[in-house]
């Protein structure tokens, strides 16, 4: 009966709940742009606007949210773990600093790199299912095959049945290579920019909503720019099914993509990804910091009331 209050009273519980709020806000805010990015990377059929117009006209506006259930269902746990792992690792690289001081920028970057590598174990299967759903019209054109694409659970079961557990982790290596440097850049940019925009806020934790939005948005942009070519390769590898194997590994995918479409293919859809990254990560950090601040303040108020009750 007392689990939930005790859970929220712990720092881990606050991080978990705040991370869930942040992740959920980010997914909902940026998912349509993510669908456009995936379709650009896989097909290259026109600009983001033309793909948007064709998708809405032929499949309806809800097609832009197809596959959202997979990342939304896992996002609370994933983001909670990411923020918690980052908090632990960023401190682990700065053991000489007192707990009252924020971690150094070196600790922030190294903690982010470690966080990206660890969370890839969770993220890789989720993104595989999401990509298959976002591209399902392109992959499954035959009516007889439409029944296997009704939702994330069905897609996951189909992948495991046809490709085994190795299939559900298709693209894990490239996901680790993408997310490790991306998360290092992500957390470093956020901490650096919030301090520049609001000096002293890293220690006080009292930055404005504007600071959270801008710093979070720029962090997302920086992380995507530094890893985008790897994301293009990852999308193409994870979009494959056993019946449509075109690339045999990361290097083979890189060589064939560049040979057939030129080096520009590695940056295809970057504009959409950057626009989405700013919106999503501004929402993520704003929701996360706001929820965390609320939980901390609420816990402090409860503690004061408890002390006053005991005194009386």
N, C-alpha and C positions, 0 to 999 in steps of 0.2 A: 504493500500500500504506500510505503514511503519511498519507493524507488525513484519516481519521477522528480520530486523535490530535491532529493539527494543528488540525483544525476545532474540537474540544472545548477546545483550549487557548486559542482566541481568545475574546474577550468576546462577539462576535457568535454564535459557535457555542454558547456556554453559554446565551445568551438564547434562541436558537432551540430548543434541546432543552427547556429549562425551560418556555418558552412552550407547546410541544407537550404536555408533561405537564399543565400547568395547564388548557389548553383541553380536552383529552380528559377530564379529571376533571370539568370543569364540564358538558360535554355529557351524559355518562353520568348524573351526579347529578340533573340537572334536566330531562331530556327529557320524561318523562311529564307534568310540570306544564306544560311548554311546549305540548304537544299539547292539553291542556285549555284553555289560554289562547287558542290559535288558534281552537278550536271555539267558545268563548264569544264571541269577537270577531265571528266570521263569522255565527253563527246566533242567539246569545242564547237558546238553548233550555234555560232552567233554570239552576240553580246549578252550580258546579264539581263538587259531589258527585254531583248527578243525572246530569251528562254523563259523569262517571267510571263510575258504576254502569251506565249504558246502554251505554257503549262496551265495557266488560269483558264484560257479559252477551251482547251481540249480535256483537261482533267478536273477543273474547278479549283477555287482558292484553297480548299482544304488539302490539296495535293502538296502544298508547300509545307504542311505540317506532318506529312506522312513519315512514319518511323520515329516520331518524337517520343512515343511512350517508352522506348528503350532507354534513351539517355535520361529522360525525366524520372523514370522509375529508379534508376541507379544513382542519380545525381546527388541525393542527400548523403548517402554513404560515401560516394566518391569524393565529393568536395570536403566533407567533414574530415575524411582521412587525409586528404591533400593538405588542408590547412594545419591539421594536427601534426602530421609528419614534418611539414615545413617548420613549424614552431620548435619541434624537438631537434631537428637536424641543424637549423640555423644557430641554435644555442650550443650544439655539440661542437661546432667548429670555433666557438668563442668561449671556452670554459673559464677563461680568466676574467671575463666581464661579470660584474654583479647583476643579480636578477632585475634590479631597478633600471638598468641601462638597456637600450635596444641593441640587438645584435649588429655587428659591423657589416658593411656592405659586402665584404669578402664572405662572411658567414651567411649572409642573405643569398648570394649567388650560389655558393656550394650547397646550401640547404635546398634551394630550388632545383638544382641539378639532380640531387638525390631523390627529391620528391617526384620529379617527372619520371625517373626510372622505375620507382616502386609502384606508382599509380598506373603505369602502363599495363600491369598485370590485370587490373580491373577494366581499364579503358579499352584495351584492344578488342576483346569480344563484343563489347557494347557498340563500338564504332563499326565493327564488321557487320553486325545486324542492321545498324542504322543505314549504312551505305547500301546494303542489299535492298532495303526497303525504299530508299530514296531513288534508286535506279531500277526498281522492279518493272516498270513499263518498258524500259530499254532491254532488260535481260529476259523477261518472260513475256514474249509477244503472243504466244499461243493461248487461246482460251482454256485449253485443257490444263494448263499449268498455273492458271490464275489462283487455284485453291490453295497453293502453298505460300501465298504471299498476303495472308489476311492480317498479320500482325507480328510483332517482334518475337513472341513465344513460338509461334508456328515456324517462323524463319529459323530461329535458333535450333529447334528440334529437327528441322529438315537438314540443316548443315551438319549437325552431329550424326544424324542417321546416314547421310550420304558420304561425308568426309571424315567422320570420327572427331575425337576431341582435338586432334591436330588441326582439323579444318576450322574449328571455332577460334583457334588462336593463330589463324593465318594473318600474317602481317605484324606479329608481335615484335620481331627484331627491328623493323623499320619504325614501329611506334615508339620503342625505347630510344632509338637514335634521334627521332624527331622531338620527343617530349623532354628529354634530359636537358639539352641546351635551351630549349624554348622556355622551360620553367625557370631556369637560371636567369634568363633575360627578363622573364615576366615579373618575378618577385623583386629583382634588383631595380628594375625600372619603376615599379610601383613605390617602393620605399624611397628611392632617390627623388622621384617627382613629388611625392606628397610632402617631403621635407623642404624641397625648393619652393613649392607653392604655399606652404604653411609652416614656416620655420618653428622647430620645437615640437611639432605634433607627433613625431615618432616616440617621444618620451611621454608627452601628456595625453596622447590619444584623443585630442579635441579638435581634429581637423573638420572643416566645413563640408557640407554635402557637395558643393562645387569642386572642392579639392579631391574628394573620393571619386567623383565622376570622371574628372579629367585625368587624374593619375591612373585610375583603373583602366580607362580607355586607352591611354598611351602605353600602358603595360601590355595590353592585349595586342596592340599594333606591333610593338617591338618583338614580341614573342613569335608572331606569325611571320614577320619579315625574315627573321633569322632562320626559320625552319621550313619555309614554304615549298621549296623544291622537293624536300623529303616528303611533305604531305601529298604532293601530286603523285609521287611514286607509290605511297601507301594506299591512296585511293584506288589506283589502277590494280594493284596487287589484291586488295581486299574485294574489289568488284568482280573478280574472277570466280567462276564456279568450275567444278570438275569437267563439265561439258564444254567449257569455253576457256581453256588454259591458253593464254597468249604469252605470258611472261614466266620465266623460270628463275625467279629470284630478283633481288634488288638491283644488282649490276645489269642483268639482262633487261630488266624493265627500263632502266636508265638509258642503256644503249639503243634499244629499239625505239623508245619514245623520241629521243633526240635525233636519231637517224631518219625517222619517218616524218617528224613534225618540227624539227629544229629546236634550238635551245629555248626559244620563247615558250615552248610547251611547259617548261618547268615553272613558269610564272603565270600560267593561264589561270584566270579567276582571282588573281591577287587583289584587284580593286574591290571585288565583292567580299573577299575574306577580311581585308583591312577594315572596311566599313562595318562589317558584322562584328569584328573583334573590338572595335571601339564601343559599339552599343552594348555588346554582351558583357564585356569586362568592366565597363563603367557601372552597369547594373549589378554585376557580381559583387564588386567591392563595396558599392554603396549599400546594398542589402546586407552584406556580411557585417560591415562595420556598424551599421545602424542596429541590426539585431543583437550583435555582441554588446554594444553600448547599453541597449535596453535591458538585456539579461543581467549585466553587471550592476546597473543602477537598481534594478528590481531586487536583486539579491542583497544589495547593501541596505535597501529600505526594509526588507524583511528582517535582516539582522538587527537593525536599530529597534524595530518594533518588538522583537524578541527580548532584547536587552531591557527595554522599558517595562515590558510585562513582568520580567523576572524581578526588577527593582521594586515595582509596586507590590 
